[in-house]
Amino acid sequence: MTKVAVVQFRASTDKEENLQKILNYISKAADMGASLCAFPEFMMFYTTSKQSPRELADSAETIDGNFVRTIAAAAKKHSIEVIGTIYEKSKKRDRVYDTAFVVSKSGKMSATYRKIHLYDALGFRESAKLEPGSKISVPVNTSMGKTGMLICYDLRFPEMSRILASSGSQVLVVPSAWVQGKMKEEHWISINKARAIENGCYVIAPDQVGNIYCGRSMVVDPYGKILLDMKKRQGIGLVDISLDVVRQTRKVLPLLRNRRTDVYTNLKL
Protein backbone atom coordinates (compact mmCIF):
# COMPACT_ATOMS: atom_id res chain seq x y z
CA MET A 1 0.00 0.00 0.00
CA THR A 2 1.37 3.41 -1.00
CA LYS A 3 0.05 6.70 0.35
CA VAL A 4 -0.27 9.35 -2.36
CA ALA A 5 -0.95 13.07 -1.92
CA VAL A 6 -3.01 14.86 -4.57
CA VAL A 7 -2.73 18.65 -4.59
CA GLN A 8 -5.50 20.92 -5.84
CA PHE A 9 -4.86 24.64 -5.84
CA ARG A 10 -5.40 27.87 -7.72
CA ALA A 11 -2.24 29.05 -9.43
CA SER A 12 -1.74 32.79 -9.68
CA THR A 13 0.07 34.63 -12.48
CA ASP A 14 3.09 34.97 -10.15
CA LYS A 15 5.59 32.12 -10.66
CA GLU A 16 7.49 32.70 -7.41
CA GLU A 17 4.30 32.85 -5.36
CA ASN A 18 3.18 29.53 -6.84
CA LEU A 19 6.59 27.96 -6.24
CA GLN A 20 6.39 28.80 -2.54
CA LYS A 21 2.92 27.23 -2.36
CA ILE A 22 4.24 24.12 -4.09
CA LEU A 23 7.16 23.81 -1.66
CA ASN A 24 4.76 24.12 1.27
CA TYR A 25 2.52 21.42 -0.18
CA ILE A 26 5.50 19.10 -0.65
CA SER A 27 6.51 19.59 2.99
CA LYS A 28 2.94 19.02 4.23
CA ALA A 29 2.49 15.92 2.06
CA ALA A 30 5.66 14.40 3.47
CA ASP A 31 4.55 15.22 7.03
CA MET A 32 1.26 13.43 6.27
CA GLY A 33 3.17 10.27 5.37
CA ALA A 34 2.79 10.41 1.58
CA SER A 35 5.37 8.66 -0.59
CA LEU A 36 4.42 10.70 -3.66
CA CYS A 37 2.90 14.15 -4.20
CA ALA A 38 1.10 14.91 -7.48
CA PHE A 39 0.34 18.43 -8.73
CA PRO A 40 -1.96 19.78 -11.48
CA GLU A 41 -1.18 21.11 -14.92
CA PHE A 42 -0.07 24.76 -15.21
CA MET A 43 1.09 24.84 -11.59
CA MET A 44 3.96 27.11 -12.65
CA PHE A 45 1.60 30.04 -13.25
CA TYR A 46 -1.76 30.94 -14.73
CA THR A 47 -1.52 32.40 -18.20
CA THR A 48 -4.34 34.81 -19.04
CA SER A 49 -5.83 35.23 -22.50
CA LYS A 50 -4.12 38.64 -22.65
CA GLN A 51 -0.64 37.15 -22.23
CA SER A 52 1.00 36.88 -25.64
CA PRO A 53 2.74 33.71 -26.85
CA ARG A 54 6.08 35.53 -26.68
CA GLU A 55 5.44 36.69 -23.10
CA LEU A 56 4.60 33.14 -22.07
CA ALA A 57 7.73 31.82 -23.75
CA ASP A 58 9.86 34.44 -22.00
CA SER A 59 8.58 33.23 -18.61
CA ALA A 60 9.05 29.54 -19.42
CA GLU A 61 12.11 27.59 -18.23
CA THR A 62 14.15 24.60 -19.27
CA ILE A 63 13.55 21.29 -17.51
CA ASP A 64 16.77 21.84 -15.55
CA GLY A 65 15.95 25.46 -14.69
CA ASN A 66 15.40 27.03 -11.28
CA PHE A 67 11.73 26.04 -10.97
CA VAL A 68 12.29 22.29 -11.30
CA ARG A 69 15.65 22.36 -9.50
CA THR A 70 14.00 23.97 -6.48
CA ILE A 71 11.22 21.36 -6.46
CA ALA A 72 13.76 18.56 -6.85
CA ALA A 73 15.71 19.88 -3.87
CA ALA A 74 12.50 19.85 -1.80
CA ALA A 75 11.75 16.28 -2.92
CA LYS A 76 15.21 15.22 -1.74
CA LYS A 77 14.93 17.16 1.52
CA HIS A 78 11.60 15.53 2.41
CA SER A 79 12.33 12.15 0.76
CA ILE A 80 9.16 12.22 -1.33
CA GLU A 81 8.51 11.68 -5.05
CA VAL A 82 6.96 14.62 -6.89
CA ILE A 83 4.98 14.71 -10.12
CA GLY A 84 4.47 18.19 -11.50
CA THR A 85 4.36 20.32 -14.63
CA ILE A 86 6.11 23.30 -16.17
CA TYR A 87 5.99 25.53 -19.19
CA GLU A 88 9.15 24.28 -20.89
CA LYS A 89 11.07 26.40 -23.39
CA SER A 90 11.09 25.10 -26.96
CA LYS A 91 13.24 26.04 -29.93
CA LYS A 92 10.48 28.42 -31.05
CA ARG A 93 10.59 31.89 -29.51
CA ASP A 94 6.80 32.09 -29.25
CA ARG A 95 5.85 28.53 -28.27
CA VAL A 96 6.41 26.39 -25.17
CA TYR A 97 5.92 22.75 -24.25
CA ASP A 98 3.41 21.76 -21.58
CA THR A 99 5.66 19.30 -19.78
CA ALA A 100 5.07 16.88 -16.91
CA PHE A 101 7.97 15.56 -14.84
CA VAL A 102 8.64 12.93 -12.19
CA VAL A 103 11.27 13.57 -9.53
CA SER A 104 12.51 10.75 -7.30
CA LYS A 105 12.96 10.82 -3.53
CA SER A 106 16.64 11.48 -4.11
CA GLY A 107 15.85 14.57 -6.17
CA LYS A 108 16.72 12.98 -9.52
CA MET A 109 14.64 13.42 -12.68
CA SER A 110 12.95 10.07 -13.38
CA ALA A 111 10.85 10.98 -16.42
CA THR A 112 9.41 13.79 -18.49
CA TYR A 113 6.46 13.95 -20.87
CA ARG A 114 5.49 16.74 -23.27
CA LYS A 115 1.75 17.04 -23.86
CA ILE A 116 0.83 15.54 -27.22
CA HIS A 117 -2.82 16.53 -27.63
CA LEU A 118 -3.29 20.30 -27.47
CA TYR A 119 -6.69 21.63 -26.43
CA ASP A 120 -7.89 23.06 -29.74
CA ALA A 121 -11.58 22.53 -29.00
CA LEU A 122 -14.68 24.10 -27.47
CA GLY A 123 -13.52 27.63 -28.26
CA PHE A 124 -9.91 27.19 -27.08
CA ARG A 125 -6.73 26.98 -29.15
CA GLU A 126 -3.75 25.90 -27.06
CA SER A 127 -1.68 25.60 -30.22
CA ALA A 128 -1.61 29.42 -30.36
CA LYS A 129 0.84 29.33 -27.45
CA LEU A 130 1.97 25.72 -27.03
CA GLU A 131 4.09 23.34 -29.09
CA PRO A 132 2.88 19.69 -29.06
CA GLY A 133 5.10 16.86 -27.90
CA SER A 134 5.98 14.14 -30.36
CA LYS A 135 5.97 10.91 -28.35
CA ILE A 136 4.36 9.00 -25.51
CA SER A 137 6.78 8.54 -22.63
CA VAL A 138 7.68 5.06 -21.42
CA PRO A 139 6.02 4.15 -18.07
CA VAL A 140 8.32 4.92 -15.15
CA ASN A 141 8.83 3.04 -11.90
CA THR A 142 7.54 4.98 -8.89
CA SER A 143 6.60 3.99 -5.34
CA MET A 144 3.06 3.38 -6.70
CA GLY A 145 4.24 0.92 -9.37
CA LYS A 146 4.62 1.35 -13.14
CA THR A 147 3.32 4.85 -13.83
CA GLY A 148 2.17 6.28 -17.16
CA MET A 149 2.00 10.02 -17.79
CA LEU A 150 -0.72 11.98 -19.57
CA ILE A 151 -1.80 15.63 -19.36
CA CYS A 152 -5.39 16.89 -19.26
CA TYR A 153 -6.84 16.80 -22.84
CA ASP A 154 -4.93 13.55 -23.45
CA LEU A 155 -7.67 11.87 -21.38
CA ARG A 156 -10.12 12.28 -24.27
CA PHE A 157 -8.01 10.02 -26.48
CA PRO A 158 -8.38 6.44 -25.19
CA GLU A 159 -5.65 5.14 -27.49
CA MET A 160 -3.00 6.85 -25.38
CA SER A 161 -4.17 5.42 -22.06
CA ARG A 162 -4.47 1.98 -23.64
CA ILE A 163 -0.93 2.13 -25.04
CA LEU A 164 0.40 3.12 -21.63
CA ALA A 165 -1.56 0.32 -19.94
CA SER A 166 -0.56 -2.32 -22.48
CA SER A 167 3.05 -1.15 -22.02
CA GLY A 168 2.88 -1.99 -18.33
CA SER A 169 1.32 0.99 -16.55
CA GLN A 170 -0.52 0.12 -13.34
CA VAL A 171 -1.24 3.76 -12.53
CA LEU A 172 -2.00 6.66 -14.86
CA VAL A 173 -1.25 10.17 -13.57
CA VAL A 174 -2.96 13.03 -15.38
CA PRO A 175 -2.02 16.55 -14.23
CA SER A 176 -4.89 18.71 -15.49
CA ALA A 177 -6.38 22.18 -15.78
CA TRP A 178 -9.89 21.22 -16.89
CA VAL A 179 -11.72 24.28 -18.21
CA GLN A 180 -15.22 24.98 -16.91
CA GLY A 181 -18.16 24.81 -19.30
CA LYS A 182 -21.33 23.03 -20.31
CA MET A 183 -21.19 19.37 -19.19
CA LYS A 184 -17.44 19.70 -18.60
CA GLU A 185 -17.47 18.32 -15.05
CA GLU A 186 -19.63 15.42 -16.20
CA HIS A 187 -17.13 14.71 -18.99
CA TRP A 188 -14.25 14.92 -16.51
CA ILE A 189 -15.78 12.42 -14.10
CA SER A 190 -16.93 10.03 -16.80
CA ILE A 191 -13.63 10.01 -18.69
CA ASN A 192 -11.50 9.49 -15.59
CA LYS A 193 -13.70 6.54 -14.60
CA ALA A 194 -13.69 5.10 -18.12
CA ARG A 195 -9.89 5.23 -18.46
CA ALA A 196 -9.55 3.40 -15.11
CA ILE A 197 -12.17 0.74 -15.89
CA GLU A 198 -11.10 -0.07 -19.45
CA ASN A 199 -7.44 -0.43 -18.46
CA GLY A 200 -7.81 -1.98 -15.00
CA CYS A 201 -5.58 0.69 -13.46
CA TYR A 202 -5.66 3.60 -11.05
CA VAL A 203 -6.17 7.06 -12.52
CA ILE A 204 -4.80 9.94 -10.46
CA ALA A 205 -5.89 13.31 -11.82
CA PRO A 206 -4.84 16.45 -9.90
CA ASP A 207 -6.69 19.48 -11.27
CA GLN A 208 -6.52 23.25 -11.09
CA VAL A 209 -9.37 25.01 -9.29
CA GLY A 210 -10.42 28.64 -9.65
CA ASN A 211 -9.67 31.02 -12.51
CA ILE A 212 -11.35 29.24 -15.46
CA TYR A 213 -10.88 25.70 -14.09
CA CYS A 214 -13.39 23.35 -12.48
CA GLY A 215 -11.38 21.56 -9.80
CA ARG A 216 -12.75 18.09 -8.93
CA SER A 217 -9.28 16.49 -8.60
CA MET A 218 -9.92 12.76 -8.65
CA VAL A 219 -8.52 9.33 -7.95
CA VAL A 220 -10.34 6.34 -9.43
CA ASP A 221 -9.51 2.71 -8.64
CA PRO A 222 -9.16 -0.05 -11.29
CA TYR A 223 -12.80 -1.12 -10.92
CA GLY A 224 -14.12 2.42 -11.36
CA LYS A 225 -14.68 3.41 -7.73
CA ILE A 226 -14.00 7.08 -7.01
CA LEU A 227 -11.59 7.13 -4.07
CA LEU A 228 -11.15 10.92 -4.03
CA ASP A 229 -13.14 13.88 -5.35
CA MET A 230 -11.79 17.17 -4.02
CA LYS A 231 -14.76 19.21 -5.28
CA LYS A 232 -13.75 22.91 -5.14
CA ARG A 233 -11.43 22.94 -2.14
CA GLN A 234 -7.78 23.83 -2.27
CA GLY A 235 -5.36 21.61 -0.40
CA ILE A 236 -4.18 18.01 -0.20
CA GLY A 237 -6.17 14.82 -0.63
CA LEU A 238 -4.68 11.50 0.50
CA VAL A 239 -5.33 8.08 -1.05
CA ASP A 240 -3.87 4.60 -0.64
CA ILE A 241 -2.76 2.86 -3.83
CA SER A 242 -2.45 -0.94 -3.84
CA LEU A 243 -0.98 -2.94 -6.69
CA ASP A 244 -2.85 -5.97 -5.32
CA VAL A 245 -6.07 -4.21 -6.39
CA VAL A 246 -4.67 -3.77 -9.91
CA ARG A 247 -3.63 -7.42 -10.12
CA GLN A 248 -6.95 -8.71 -8.77
CA THR A 249 -9.03 -6.50 -11.05
CA ARG A 250 -7.05 -7.51 -14.13
CA LYS A 251 -7.48 -11.16 -13.12
CA VAL A 252 -11.27 -11.09 -12.85
CA LEU A 253 -11.77 -8.52 -15.64
CA PRO A 254 -8.94 -9.32 -18.08
CA LEU A 255 -9.63 -6.61 -20.63
CA LEU A 256 -6.01 -6.19 -21.66
CA ARG A 257 -5.60 -9.93 -22.17
CA ASN A 258 -8.92 -10.32 -24.03
CA ARG A 259 -8.15 -7.73 -26.68
CA ARG A 260 -8.30 -8.94 -30.30
CA THR A 261 -5.36 -7.01 -31.71
CA ASP A 262 -5.30 -9.44 -34.64
CA VAL A 263 -8.53 -7.93 -36.01
CA TYR A 264 -8.10 -4.31 -34.93
CA THR A 265 -7.54 -2.58 -38.28
CA ASN A 266 -9.22 0.29 -40.06
CA LEU A 267 -12.19 -0.91 -42.08
CA LYS A 268 -12.20 -0.58 -45.84
CA LEU A 269 -15.47 0.84 -47.07
N, C-alpha and C positions, 0 to 999 in steps of 0.2 A: 504494500500500500504506500503510495506517494502522496504527500500533501502538496497541493498546488494553489498558489495565490493568483487570483484574477483581479486586475486593477481596472476600474472604470473611473475616468475623470474627464473634466472639461479642460482641454488645452487652450491656453491663451495665445496671443500673437507674439508673446515674449519668450524666446527660446531659453534664456537663462532662468526665468521664473519657472518654466515647465521642468527644466532639468533639476532644479531643487526639489520640486514636488516628486519627481521620479525617484530621486535619491532617498527621500523620506519614505516613500512607499516600499522601496527595496529593503530598507532597514526594518520597517514595521513587519513586512512579510517574513523576514528572517526571524524576528522576535516571536512571530506567531507559529513558528515551526515549519514553514513552507520550505520545500526543497527547490522549488522553481517559482518564479514570479513572471507573469505574462501581461504585457501592456498592449493597448490598442494602437491602431494605425494613426498616423499623423500626431504622435505624442510629442514630436519635436516642437511643433508650433502649429497654430491654426492659420491657414492662408485664406484671406478674404477674397471675394470676387474682384476687388479693386486692386489686389496685388498683381503686378505684371509678371509674366513668365520670367523675365530677366531678374526682377527683384527676388523672386522665389529662388532662382538659381544662385544668386549672390549670397543668399542666406543658407544654402545647402552646404553639406560637408562631405568629405570623403569618409569611407567606412572606418578608416583609422584616425579620424579627426578627433577633436576635443570632446565632442558630445558622446561618442561611443567609448572613447578611452576613459572618460569619467565614470560612465556606467559600469564598464568592465572592472575598474578599480573598486567600485562599490560591491560588485558581485564577489570579487576576491575577498574583500574585507569581511563580508558577512557570510561567505561560503554558501552562496545561493546561485542557482542558474537564473539567467534573465533572458526573456524573449521580448524584443522590442522592435521599433521601426525608426527609420530616419528618412529625410529627404537627402538622397545621395547625389553628389555632383556627377554629371555625365560629360561626354566630350562636347556636347552642344551647349552653347552659352545661355540658351534660353529654355532648356529642358532639364529635368532631374528624374532620377529613378525613385520610385517608392519602394524602399528596401527594408525587408525584415532581417533580423539577425538573432543568432543564439550565442550567448556567452556562457561559458562553463563556470563552475564554482571556483576554478583557479584563475578566472579572469581572461581566459583564452577564447578567441573567436572559434566557435564550433561550426557555424554554417551561416550562409547568407542566401537570401532569395529576393530577386527583383520582380515586382508585380508584373504579371504577363497580360492580364485582361484589364484594360483601362476602362473606367466608367464613362463611356460615351453613350449615354442612355437617359431617358426620362428627363430631358432638358439639360443634362450635364455633359461636359466634354473635357474629361481629364487630359486627353491628348493635347489640349491647348497648352498645358504646362508640364506634363509628364512624358517621359520616354518609356516605352514598354520594355520589360525584360524579354529575354529570348529563349529561356529554358526553365524547365521545372527542376528544382533542386532535389538532390538525392536525400531520402530520409536520414535524419541524424540521430545518433544515440543520445538520449537524455535520461534523467532519473526516472522519467515516466515510462520509458521504453522507446521504441523506434518512432520518431516524430517527423511528420510531414508538414511542410509550411505552405500556406496559402495566404492571400491578403484580400479581404473584403469581397469585391465583385467577383473574384475567382470562385466564390461559393456557387454562383449561378451556372457554372459550367461543370457538370458532374463528371466529365471525362477526366478532369484534373485530379479530383479527389480519388477517383477509381484507380488512376495510374499510381498515385501515391500509396494507396492501400495495397494494390497488387504488387507493389515494389517493397512491401514490408511494413508500412506504417501501421502502428497500433493506436496512435493518437494523431489527430490533425489539429494544428493550432492556426487560428485565423484572426490575426489582428485586424480590426475593422473600424471604419468610421461610416456607419450606415446612415445615409441621408433620410431625413423624415419625409413623409409624403403619403399619398393615398395607398392604403394596404401595405405599406412598407414594413411595418412591424410584423404583420401577418406573414409576409414573405420571409422575413428574417427568421422567425421562429420555425416556420415550415421547412425552410431550406436547411437550417442547422440540424433539425431532426432527421430529415431525409438523408443527408450526407452521412450521419452517424449510423442510421439503420441499414442503408444499402451497402455499407462497407464494414459493418460490424466493428466499429472503432469509436473511441471517444472523440468528440469535437469540442474544442475549447476556443471560445470566440470572445475575446475582450473587445469592448466597443467604446467609442467616444460617446459622451453625453453632453447635452447643451450645444450652444451655437446652432448648427443646422442638423445635428445628429440625434438619433433616437434613444441611445443607451441600450438597455436590455442585454448587457453582456451575459453570455450563456455558457453553460457546460452541459452537454448531452452525453449520456452513456451509450454503449454499443447497441442496446435494445431500444433506444429512443426515449428513455426517461430523462426528463429535464432535472439535473442535479442542482443547477444554479440559474437563477434569473434575477439580475441585479436591478431590474426596473429602471428607475431614474436616479438612483442614489450614487453619489461619488464615494469611492473608498475601495476596500479590499473584500473580495469574496473568497472563501476557502472551500476546496473540494478534495476528496480523496480519490485517487486514480489507482485502479487495480488491474494489472495485466491478466489476472485470473478471470476477470469478468470478460475481457476481450476473448481469451481462449475459449471460455465456456460458450459465449454467444456464437462464435464462429463454428463451434462444434455442433450446436443444435440448429443453427441457421447458417448453413455453409454456402453463403451466396458467392463468395469469391471462388470456391471450389466448383460450384455448379454452373459457372459461366460456360457458354458455348462459343468460345473464341474462334472455333473452326468455321462457324457460319456467320460471324459478325463482319459483314462487308456491306458496302453501299449497294443498294439495289439498282439494277438497270431497268429503266422504264421503257 
